[in-house]
Structure formats: C-alpha cells, structure tokens
Amino acid sequence: MIYNIISTDEMDRLLHNCVKYLLEKFESEQAAKHLLDGVSQIYDNLESNPNIYRLSEDPFMKALGYHEAKIPEMDYIIIYKVSDDNVYILGIFHTLENFTNKMKILWS
C-alpha cells in the first residue's frame, strides 16, 4: 500500500528555518543538504510503511497518535500522524527543543 504524504504549511516553514539556520549560523551547505536528504529518506519510508517509526514517548502526543522519525546522523526529528491512507507531516524540531510543548500549541 502506498500512503499519501501531506506536508503541512507549518512543516514547510519549520524545515525552511532549519535549513536557513544551518546555512547561516554554521555556513554549512553539507549539513543543510544532509538534513534535506534525511527528510527525503524519511518521506520515502513513510510512503510504504508509516509505522516504521515509533509512537511518541510523550503521553500527550502518544495519545493523539503522533510518531517521531529521527533524521539519521542528526539531532532533528520529524513529527507526523497517520490517518487512513494519509501521513500528515506536522513539524521538524531539534531534539534539544521542547517540541512537545510546541506541538501542543501548534496543533491543539
């Protein structure tokens, strides 16, 4: 089964900010490219098996069915939710961020 990947406007904004941060703060095109490649890899995996990544360990987010996919070799995670044949990509966050509280604000 192929799942529809739906990237929210918020995800697009957050990803843009992450790439901009890597390019401007660290002046690293390599890190920005690695992040984008990792996101693409996760999207590919989600198309065929959205349950490949774990449910969130946070009780609030787990109760709502949010999953967390870690970008390989980076400290970023993608938050998403599966509904029927759709995978909604909700956001990308650095692991040091309090992304649970941000998600509560964004999607409550």
JORARA-V586020 format. One record per residue. N is the residue number from 0. RES is the residue in three letters. OMEGA is omega in radians with two decimals (none if undefined). D_CENTER is the distance of its C-alpha to the mean C-alpha in whole Angstrom. Layout:
n->{N & N}
res->{RES & RES}
omega->{OMEGA & OMEGA}
d_center->{D_CENTER & D_CENTER}
//
This chain:
n->{0 & 1 & 2 & 3 & 4 & 5 & 6 & 7 & 8 & 9 & 10 & 11 & 12 & 13 & 14 & 15 & 16 & 17 & 18 & 19 & 20 & 21 & 22 & 23 & 24 & 25 & 26 & 27 & 28 & 29 & 30 & 31 & 32 & 33 & 34 & 35 & 36 & 37 & 38 & 39 & 40 & 41 & 42 & 43 & 44 & 45 & 46 & 47 & 48 & 49 & 50 & 51 & 52 & 53 & 54 & 55 & 56 & 57 & 58 & 59 & 60 & 61 & 62 & 63 & 64 & 65 & 66 & 67 & 68 & 69 & 70 & 71 & 72 & 73 & 74 & 75 & 76 & 77 & 78 & 79 & 80 & 81 & 82 & 83 & 84 & 85 & 86 & 87 & 88 & 89 & 90 & 91 & 92 & 93 & 94 & 95 & 96 & 97 & 98 & 99 & 100 & 101 & 102 & 103 & 104 & 105 & 106 & 107}
res->{MET & ILE & TYR & ASN & ILE & ILE & SER & THR & ASP & GLU & MET & ASP & ARG & LEU & LEU & HIS & ASN & CYS & VAL & LYS & TYR & LEU & LEU & GLU & LYS & PHE & GLU & SER & GLU & GLN & ALA & ALA & LYS & HIS & LEU & LEU & ASP & GLY & VAL & SER & GLN & ILE & TYR & ASP & ASN & LEU & GLU & SER & ASN & PRO & ASN & ILE & TYR & ARG & LEU & SER & GLU & ASP & PRO & PHE & MET & LYS & ALA & LEU & GLY & TYR & HIS & GLU & ALA & LYS & ILE & PRO & GLU & MET & ASP & TYR & ILE & ILE & ILE & TYR & LYS & VAL & SER & ASP & ASP & ASN & VAL & TYR & ILE & LEU & GLY & ILE & PHE & HIS & THR & LEU & GLU & ASN & PHE & THR & ASN & LYS & MET & LYS & ILE & LEU & TRP & SER}
omega->{3.09 & 3.13 & 3.07 & 3.09 & -3.13 & 3.12 & -3.12 & 3.07 & 3.13 & 3.09 & -3.14 & 3.13 & -3.12 & 3.12 & 3.09 & 3.14 & 3.11 & 3.14 & 3.12 & 3.13 & -3.13 & -3.13 & -3.05 & -3.08 & -3.08 & -3.12 & -3.05 & 3.04 & -3.14 & 3.13 & 3.12 & 3.11 & 3.13 & 3.10 & -3.13 & 3.08 & 3.11 & 3.09 & 3.13 & 3.12 & 3.12 & 3.10 & 3.12 & 3.12 & -3.10 & 3.12 & -3.08 & -3.11 & -3.10 & 3.13 & 3.13 & -3.13 & -3.02 & 2.93 & 3.12 & 3.07 & 3.10 & -3.07 & 3.14 & -3.09 & 3.11 & 3.13 & 3.13 & 3.07 & 3.13 & 3.06 & 3.10 & 3.07 & -3.12 & 3.06 & -3.12 & 3.07 & 3.09 & -3.14 & 3.09 & 3.06 & 3.05 & 3.09 & -3.13 & 3.13 & 3.13 & 3.08 & -3.07 & -3.12 & -3.07 & 3.02 & -3.12 & 3.12 & -2.97 & -3.11 & 3.04 & -3.05 & 2.98 & -3.07 & 3.10 & 3.10 & 3.00 & -3.02 & 3.10 & 3.12 & 3.10 & 3.11 & 3.11 & 3.14 & -3.06 & -2.94 & 3.11 & none}
d_center->{21 & 19 & 16 & 15 & 12 & 12 & 9 & 11 & 12 & 11 & 7 & 10 & 12 & 9 & 9 & 12 & 13 & 11 & 13 & 16 & 16 & 16 & 19 & 21 & 21 & 21 & 23 & 21 & 20 & 19 & 16 & 15 & 16 & 14 & 11 & 11 & 13 & 10 & 7 & 11 & 11 & 8 & 9 & 13 & 12 & 11 & 14 & 16 & 15 & 12 & 14 & 14 & 11 & 12 & 13 & 12 & 15 & 15 & 18 & 17 & 14 & 15 & 18 & 16 & 14 & 10 & 9 & 7 & 6 & 8 & 8 & 12 & 14 & 12 & 11 & 8 & 5 & 1 & 4 & 6 & 10 & 13 & 16 & 19 & 18 & 15 & 11 & 10 & 6 & 7 & 5 & 4 & 7 & 10 & 11 & 14 & 13 & 14 & 11 & 13 & 15 & 13 & 11 & 15 & 16 & 14 & 14 & 17}
//
